[in-house]
Structure formats: C-alpha cells, structure tokens
Amino acid sequence: MDILTIRANLRLTHLEGADLSGAYLQGARNLTAEQLCAVCTLYQAQLDPSLAEQIRQQCPKLLEEPQEYAATQGGWPLFECAL
C-alpha cells in the first residue's frame, strides 16, 4: 500500500490561535517551532520528530490534552484558546 505524503509549504503561514489537535503535519515544509508555539493546541498532532522535540522544549503545554477537550459535540473539541 502506498502512503500519501503531504508536502504542504507553510512558509509565512500565520497559525496564531489555531486548533491543530490531531493534525497530520509530518512532511510539511517550512513549518517552524515558532509558528507552532503560537497555536492553541497540538494535542495528538503528528509532527516530524525533530520539530516535535523543539515543541517539547519550547512550548510543551501545547502537546497536553486541553482541559476543556472533554466537552465535545460530534467528535470535535469545544474549547476556547487562552493565548
């Protein structure tokens, strides 16, 4: 089975306040820890190993389950970002 590789170029993409929980970001080009540290959550996001390590060092709380994540509707998390 072939695996689809996503090579999105996220250069200059503004991600402030984004909910990237569960996002598949492996293989994304020009994605930086600085961009990701501005999002609301990266809970269960799939990142390239080197980028995941940078996030663990710079903004580890983003990898944790948001407290409000338990309240869901239709499978989507309902929480507000507290930037």
N, C-alpha and C positions, 0 to 999 in steps of 0.2 A: 504494500500500500504506500503510495506517495504521500508525503506530508507537504501541505501548502505552507510556504514560507512567506511571511508578510515582511516586506521591506519598506514600510512607510518612512518617509523622510519628515521628521518632526522638527527640523531646524526652524528656529524663530517662532515655534508654536507656543501660544500662551495657554497654560494649563491651570492657572490660578483658580482655586475653588472647585476643581473638577472632582467628581466621584469616579475614581478608577478602580473601584473594588472589582476583583475578578477579571480585570482587563488582561488581554494577552499582548504583552509588549515586547516579547522576545524578538530580536532581529530588527527592531525599529532603529532607523538610522538617525544620528544627530540628536538623540534624546539624552539629556543630561540630568545629573542628580539635582542640580539647581532648579531645573524645570519641575522635577517630580516633588521636590520639597515644598512646592507651593500648592500642591493639591490637597483636597480634604482627606482622602484615604487611598491607600494602596493595598488594603486588606485583600488577601488572596490573589493579588495581581501576579502575573508571571513575567519576571524580568530576566534579562541576561545576568549571569552570575556576578560579573564584575560590577554592574550597576546596582544589583541587589545589595552587594557588600557596601557600596558607597551609601546607600539609603540606610542600611543598618547602623552605619557610623554617624551620619549627618542628621537624620530625621527618623529614628526608629519607631516613634509612635504611629507613623503612617501605616506601618505594617500590622498593627494591632487591630483587633476587631473593635469597631466603633461601639460605644456604649448603647447607642440608640439603634444598632443594627438588628436587634431582636424584634423590633416593631416593623413588620413587613406587610405589604399588600401585593398580591400577585407575584410574589417572589422577589420584588425589588425592595431594597432597603429604604427606609424612610428616616432620614436624619438630616440635621442642618449642620453645615460646616461652620466650625468656630475658628476661623483664621485669626 
